[in-house]
Amino acid sequence: MGETGKEEYKIQSFDTETQKLLKTALKDPSNVDLDKVANVIVDQSLKDCVFSKEAGRICYTIIQAESKQVGQSIFRRSLLNRLQQEYKDREDLRNRSLQAWICYVTFICNIFDYLKVNNMPMMALVNPVYDCLFRLAQHDSLQKEEEVRRRVGCCRDPTVDCLVLQLHRIGEQLEKMNSQRMDELFSLLRDGFLLQEGLSSLSQLLLLEIIEFRAADWKMTDAAQKYYYSEVTD
């Protein structure tokens, strides 16, 4: 299955009309309203955590297709404008819905990973991504999500899960763009690991794992893989 085929597979949850819109955008972007396409993708990403993990690849495919077809970047501009709008309202989003907030962080990190300029991450996204990760690592954020975990009887903390997953994915790239902010972020993570009362043992384990992962130059040794992930799956 080719790249476009993969993207089509990931849009099956949409209604027929929206699927048609996205399929056209992936193959022939000049024939659709790209502002509408950007809004559809962002809206779905805020509702669907699975889709938010894959949307970056879809956006990348549309941007590449538009560039080859017309040499423009209407879709990328629309996408970044919408991301900026959601970024400005991120605290309201977080207060309204934990799931939507986690989805947004996942989505913006996904976009950061896929959208490059001259093979480098987009500078415009560096600080917004850092700000989102910092918010996940704040004491009140960890405390709030721990309360949610206990209330719903879940053994996993969505905040810690999201934070660790995104750092595994883009941490090395982010550090190259601004190492000082990464130092500050990991200072927060160490505080969370050492000082956070009531944080689940699994969350503490994940925080320790990502701290050691960065200390090893963003690489996972075989011993660490066996230790941490046998613990997580037990």
VEXDREN-77331 format. One record per residue (C-alpha): x, y, z; residue number from 1; residue in one letter. Coordinates in Angstrom, 3 decimals. Example, Ala and Ser with C-alpha at 12.3 -4.5 7.8 and 13.67 -1.06 7.14 Angstrom:
px:12.300; py:-4.500; pz:7.800; resi:1; resn:A
px:13.670; py:-1.060; pz:7.140; resi:2; resn:S
//
This chain:
px:0.000; py:0.000; pz:0.000; resi:1; resn:M
px:1.429; py:3.398; pz:-0.973; resi:2; resn:G
px:1.566; py:6.506; pz:1.182; resi:3; resn:E
px:-1.685; py:7.919; pz:-0.127; resi:4; resn:T
px:-3.370; py:4.594; pz:0.474; resi:5; resn:G
px:-2.310; py:4.724; pz:4.101; resi:6; resn:K
px:-3.784; py:8.192; pz:4.486; resi:7; resn:E
px:-7.081; py:7.100; pz:2.918; resi:8; resn:E
px:-7.275; py:4.235; pz:5.390; resi:9; resn:Y
px:-7.000; py:6.632; pz:8.306; resi:10; resn:K
px:-9.988; py:8.747; pz:7.235; resi:11; resn:I
px:-12.587; py:5.998; pz:7.175; resi:12; resn:Q
px:-14.182; py:7.298; pz:10.371; resi:13; resn:S
px:-15.381; py:10.439; pz:8.563; resi:14; resn:F
px:-18.721; py:10.733; pz:6.787; resi:15; resn:D
px:-18.755; py:10.065; pz:3.040; resi:16; resn:T
px:-18.647; py:13.733; pz:2.018; resi:17; resn:E
px:-15.714; py:14.528; pz:4.293; resi:18; resn:T
px:-13.835; py:11.432; pz:3.140; resi:19; resn:Q
px:-14.238; py:12.648; pz:-0.437; resi:20; resn:K
px:-12.955; py:16.101; pz:0.560; resi:21; resn:L
px:-9.862; py:14.681; pz:2.245; resi:22; resn:L
px:-9.114; py:12.157; pz:-0.497; resi:23; resn:K
px:-9.223; py:14.968; pz:-3.051; resi:24; resn:T
px:-6.984; py:17.139; pz:-0.877; resi:25; resn:A
px:-4.434; py:14.327; pz:-0.671; resi:26; resn:L
px:-4.304; py:13.873; pz:-4.456; resi:27; resn:K
px:-5.533; py:17.115; pz:-6.037; resi:28; resn:D
px:-5.451; py:19.910; pz:-3.440; resi:29; resn:P
px:-6.097; py:22.715; pz:-5.935; resi:30; resn:S
px:-9.653; py:21.413; pz:-6.391; resi:31; resn:N
px:-10.800; py:21.742; pz:-2.760; resi:32; resn:V
px:-11.227; py:24.448; pz:-0.142; resi:33; resn:D
px:-7.992; py:24.002; pz:1.802; resi:34; resn:L
px:-9.140; py:26.252; pz:4.646; resi:35; resn:D
px:-12.022; py:23.842; pz:5.158; resi:36; resn:K
px:-9.686; py:20.856; pz:4.963; resi:37; resn:V
px:-7.429; py:22.323; pz:7.662; resi:38; resn:A
px:-10.394; py:22.963; pz:9.944; resi:39; resn:N
px:-11.754; py:19.448; pz:9.405; resi:40; resn:V
px:-8.407; py:17.899; pz:10.328; resi:41; resn:I
px:-7.931; py:20.061; pz:13.426; resi:42; resn:V
px:-11.519; py:19.553; pz:14.596; resi:43; resn:D
px:-11.205; py:15.792; pz:14.290; resi:44; resn:Q
px:-7.800; py:15.823; pz:15.977; resi:45; resn:S
px:-9.299; py:17.538; pz:19.029; resi:46; resn:L
px:-11.992; py:14.855; pz:19.293; resi:47; resn:K
px:-10.108; py:11.698; pz:18.371; resi:48; resn:D
px:-6.847; py:10.862; pz:20.123; resi:49; resn:C
px:-6.074; py:8.082; pz:17.638; resi:50; resn:V
px:-6.505; py:10.415; pz:14.681; resi:51; resn:F
px:-4.437; py:13.147; pz:16.381; resi:52; resn:S
px:-1.467; py:10.759; pz:16.401; resi:53; resn:K
px:-1.687; py:10.236; pz:12.635; resi:54; resn:E
px:-2.863; py:13.622; pz:11.369; resi:55; resn:A
px:0.649; py:14.983; pz:10.897; resi:56; resn:G
px:1.338; py:12.490; pz:8.130; resi:57; resn:R
px:-1.896; py:13.446; pz:6.386; resi:58; resn:I
px:-1.039; py:17.148; pz:6.639; resi:59; resn:C
px:2.459; py:16.502; pz:5.308; resi:60; resn:Y
px:1.039; py:14.618; pz:2.316; resi:61; resn:T
px:-1.369; py:17.453; pz:1.462; resi:62; resn:I
px:1.376; py:20.075; pz:1.781; resi:63; resn:I
px:3.689; py:18.095; pz:-0.478; resi:64; resn:Q
px:0.932; py:17.564; pz:-3.039; resi:65; resn:A
px:0.025; py:21.265; pz:-3.042; resi:66; resn:E
px:3.658; py:22.298; pz:-3.415; resi:67; resn:S
px:4.173; py:20.006; pz:-6.417; resi:68; resn:K
px:0.879; py:20.993; pz:-8.022; resi:69; resn:Q
px:0.750; py:24.777; pz:-7.627; resi:70; resn:V
px:3.914; py:25.747; pz:-5.745; resi:71; resn:G
px:1.916; py:27.334; pz:-2.924; resi:72; resn:Q
px:1.290; py:26.671; pz:0.751; resi:73; resn:S
px:-2.319; py:27.676; pz:1.346; resi:74; resn:I
px:-3.030; py:24.571; pz:3.377; resi:75; resn:F
px:0.028; py:24.965; pz:5.604; resi:76; resn:R
px:-0.842; py:28.606; pz:6.268; resi:77; resn:R
px:-4.432; py:27.708; pz:7.141; resi:78; resn:S
px:-3.278; py:24.858; pz:9.359; resi:79; resn:L
px:-0.780; py:26.996; pz:11.266; resi:80; resn:L
px:-3.327; py:29.780; pz:11.703; resi:81; resn:N
px:-5.788; py:27.347; pz:13.233; resi:82; resn:R
px:-3.093; py:25.850; pz:15.452; resi:83; resn:L
px:-2.185; py:29.341; pz:16.634; resi:84; resn:Q
px:-5.820; py:30.046; pz:17.457; resi:85; resn:Q
px:-6.105; py:26.856; pz:19.512; resi:86; resn:E
px:-2.766; py:27.595; pz:21.172; resi:87; resn:Y
px:-4.018; py:30.990; pz:22.371; resi:88; resn:K
px:-7.104; py:29.299; pz:23.843; resi:89; resn:D
px:-5.242; py:26.279; pz:25.210; resi:90; resn:R
px:-6.006; py:26.916; pz:28.882; resi:91; resn:E
px:-9.719; py:27.223; pz:28.177; resi:92; resn:D
px:-9.501; py:24.019; pz:26.141; resi:93; resn:L
px:-7.764; py:22.231; pz:28.996; resi:94; resn:R
px:-10.394; py:23.401; pz:31.466; resi:95; resn:N
px:-13.232; py:22.285; pz:29.202; resi:96; resn:R
px:-11.930; py:18.841; pz:28.327; resi:97; resn:S
px:-8.895; py:16.850; pz:29.404; resi:98; resn:L
px:-9.232; py:14.596; pz:26.369; resi:99; resn:Q
px:-9.361; py:17.521; pz:23.929; resi:100; resn:A
px:-6.306; py:19.068; pz:25.602; resi:101; resn:W
px:-4.323; py:15.824; pz:25.372; resi:102; resn:I
px:-5.421; py:15.486; pz:21.736; resi:103; resn:C
px:-4.259; py:19.033; pz:20.978; resi:104; resn:Y
px:-0.817; py:18.470; pz:22.494; resi:105; resn:V
px:-0.492; py:15.206; pz:20.577; resi:106; resn:T
px:-1.538; py:16.917; pz:17.360; resi:107; resn:F
px:0.788; py:19.935; pz:17.608; resi:108; resn:I
px:3.719; py:17.627; pz:18.449; resi:109; resn:C
px:2.791; py:15.459; pz:15.468; resi:110; resn:N
px:2.769; py:18.515; pz:13.208; resi:111; resn:I
px:6.135; py:19.624; pz:14.620; resi:112; resn:F
px:7.541; py:16.197; pz:13.767; resi:113; resn:D
px:6.324; py:16.162; pz:10.165; resi:114; resn:Y
px:6.421; py:19.764; pz:8.946; resi:115; resn:L
px:9.961; py:20.836; pz:8.079; resi:116; resn:K
px:11.588; py:23.793; pz:6.374; resi:117; resn:V
px:14.846; py:22.846; pz:4.661; resi:118; resn:N
px:14.773; py:19.590; pz:6.658; resi:119; resn:N
px:14.609; py:21.503; pz:9.935; resi:120; resn:M
px:11.669; py:21.802; pz:12.339; resi:121; resn:P
px:9.632; py:24.983; pz:11.991; resi:122; resn:M
px:10.893; py:27.624; pz:14.421; resi:123; resn:M
px:7.368; py:29.019; pz:14.771; resi:124; resn:A
px:6.305; py:25.778; pz:16.470; resi:125; resn:L
px:9.217; py:25.358; pz:18.892; resi:126; resn:V
px:8.016; py:27.564; pz:21.737; resi:127; resn:N
px:4.325; py:26.593; pz:21.442; resi:128; resn:P
px:5.289; py:22.919; pz:21.641; resi:129; resn:V
px:7.540; py:23.583; pz:24.624; resi:130; resn:Y
px:4.779; py:25.582; pz:26.322; resi:131; resn:D
px:2.355; py:22.680; pz:25.928; resi:132; resn:C
px:4.831; py:20.165; pz:27.322; resi:133; resn:L
px:5.649; py:22.484; pz:30.219; resi:134; resn:F
px:1.938; py:22.709; pz:31.009; resi:135; resn:R
px:1.712; py:18.918; pz:31.134; resi:136; resn:L
px:4.665; py:18.817; pz:33.541; resi:137; resn:A
px:3.393; py:21.465; pz:35.975; resi:138; resn:Q
px:2.619; py:20.312; pz:39.513; resi:139; resn:H
px:-1.052; py:21.292; pz:39.333; resi:140; resn:D
px:-1.424; py:19.439; pz:36.028; resi:141; resn:S
px:0.019; py:16.222; pz:37.437; resi:142; resn:L
px:-2.093; py:16.614; pz:40.554; resi:143; resn:Q
px:-5.293; py:17.227; pz:38.598; resi:144; resn:K
px:-4.788; py:14.270; pz:36.292; resi:145; resn:E
px:-3.967; py:12.021; pz:39.226; resi:146; resn:E
px:-7.352; py:12.956; pz:40.686; resi:147; resn:E
px:-8.978; py:12.076; pz:37.359; resi:148; resn:V
px:-7.165; py:8.734; pz:37.293; resi:149; resn:R
px:-8.402; py:7.819; pz:40.762; resi:150; resn:R
px:-11.949; py:8.937; pz:40.029; resi:151; resn:R
px:-12.332; py:6.814; pz:36.910; resi:152; resn:V
px:-10.356; py:3.885; pz:38.317; resi:153; resn:G
px:-7.713; py:3.953; pz:35.573; resi:154; resn:C
px:-4.154; py:2.803; pz:36.271; resi:155; resn:C
px:-2.636; py:5.218; pz:33.746; resi:156; resn:R
px:-2.285; py:8.999; pz:33.907; resi:157; resn:D
px:-3.176; py:10.592; pz:30.553; resi:158; resn:P
px:-0.950; py:13.617; pz:31.212; resi:159; resn:T
px:2.157; py:11.555; pz:31.950; resi:160; resn:V
px:1.420; py:9.162; pz:29.096; resi:161; resn:D
px:1.132; py:12.032; pz:26.628; resi:162; resn:C
px:4.186; py:13.869; pz:27.949; resi:163; resn:L
px:6.461; py:10.831; pz:27.811; resi:164; resn:V
px:5.200; py:9.727; pz:24.400; resi:165; resn:L
px:5.806; py:13.150; pz:22.842; resi:166; resn:Q
px:9.279; py:13.433; pz:24.345; resi:167; resn:L
px:10.178; py:10.028; pz:22.938; resi:168; resn:H
px:9.006; py:11.217; pz:19.555; resi:169; resn:R
px:10.340; py:14.783; pz:19.292; resi:170; resn:I
px:12.490; py:15.392; pz:22.377; resi:171; resn:G
px:15.796; py:15.164; pz:20.548; resi:172; resn:E
px:14.607; py:17.538; pz:17.809; resi:173; resn:Q
px:13.293; py:20.014; pz:20.379; resi:174; resn:L
px:16.515; py:19.976; pz:22.362; resi:175; resn:E
px:18.519; py:20.836; pz:19.254; resi:176; resn:K
px:16.276; py:23.848; pz:18.707; resi:177; resn:M
px:16.435; py:25.110; pz:22.308; resi:178; resn:N
px:18.463; py:23.146; pz:24.831; resi:179; resn:S
px:17.898; py:25.624; pz:27.681; resi:180; resn:Q
px:14.137; py:25.064; pz:27.651; resi:181; resn:R
px:14.687; py:21.313; pz:27.583; resi:182; resn:M
px:16.870; py:21.614; pz:30.688; resi:183; resn:D
px:14.067; py:23.561; pz:32.381; resi:184; resn:E
px:11.457; py:21.016; pz:31.334; resi:185; resn:L
px:13.455; py:18.111; pz:32.718; resi:186; resn:F
px:13.978; py:19.981; pz:35.964; resi:187; resn:S
px:10.180; py:19.984; pz:36.254; resi:188; resn:L
px:10.051; py:16.286; pz:35.408; resi:189; resn:L
px:12.599; py:15.455; pz:38.101; resi:190; resn:R
px:10.567; py:17.469; pz:40.613; resi:191; resn:D
px:7.457; py:15.588; pz:39.523; resi:192; resn:G
px:9.196; py:12.249; pz:39.963; resi:193; resn:F
px:10.696; py:13.100; pz:43.355; resi:194; resn:L
px:8.076; py:15.294; pz:44.958; resi:195; resn:L
px:4.644; py:14.551; pz:43.499; resi:196; resn:Q
px:2.486; py:13.038; pz:46.242; resi:197; resn:E
px:0.091; py:10.352; pz:45.137; resi:198; resn:G
px:1.511; py:9.928; pz:41.641; resi:199; resn:L
px:1.002; py:6.333; pz:40.562; resi:200; resn:S
px:3.975; py:3.982; pz:40.533; resi:201; resn:S
px:3.501; py:3.512; pz:36.786; resi:202; resn:L
px:3.660; py:7.264; pz:36.188; resi:203; resn:S
px:6.779; py:7.535; pz:38.342; resi:204; resn:Q
px:8.321; py:4.708; pz:36.333; resi:205; resn:L
px:7.530; py:6.471; pz:33.044; resi:206; resn:L
px:9.009; py:9.744; pz:34.295; resi:207; resn:L
px:12.181; py:7.983; pz:35.440; resi:208; resn:L
px:12.420; py:6.210; pz:32.087; resi:209; resn:E
px:12.227; py:9.435; pz:30.066; resi:210; resn:I
px:14.772; py:11.126; pz:32.353; resi:211; resn:I
px:17.208; py:8.274; pz:31.742; resi:212; resn:E
px:16.326; py:8.198; pz:28.042; resi:213; resn:F
px:17.444; py:11.800; pz:27.620; resi:214; resn:R
px:20.540; py:11.231; pz:29.778; resi:215; resn:A
px:21.512; py:8.478; pz:27.304; resi:216; resn:A
px:21.352; py:10.959; pz:24.386; resi:217; resn:D
px:17.765; py:10.047; pz:23.514; resi:218; resn:W
px:18.579; py:6.374; pz:23.073; resi:219; resn:K
px:17.136; py:3.324; pz:24.790; resi:220; resn:M
px:19.589; py:0.652; pz:25.862; resi:221; resn:T
px:18.540; py:-2.976; pz:25.691; resi:222; resn:D
px:18.763; py:-3.240; pz:29.467; resi:223; resn:A
px:16.567; py:-0.184; pz:29.964; resi:224; resn:A
px:14.066; py:-1.442; pz:27.400; resi:225; resn:Q
px:13.779; py:-4.753; pz:29.219; resi:226; resn:K
px:13.546; py:-3.161; pz:32.653; resi:227; resn:Y
px:11.043; py:-0.406; pz:31.986; resi:228; resn:Y
px:8.784; py:-2.028; pz:29.484; resi:229; resn:Y
px:8.569; py:-5.366; pz:31.229; resi:230; resn:S
px:7.414; py:-3.354; pz:34.247; resi:231; resn:E
px:4.875; py:-1.395; pz:32.202; resi:232; resn:V
px:3.338; py:-4.505; pz:30.666; resi:233; resn:T
px:3.286; py:-6.578; pz:33.859; resi:234; resn:D
//
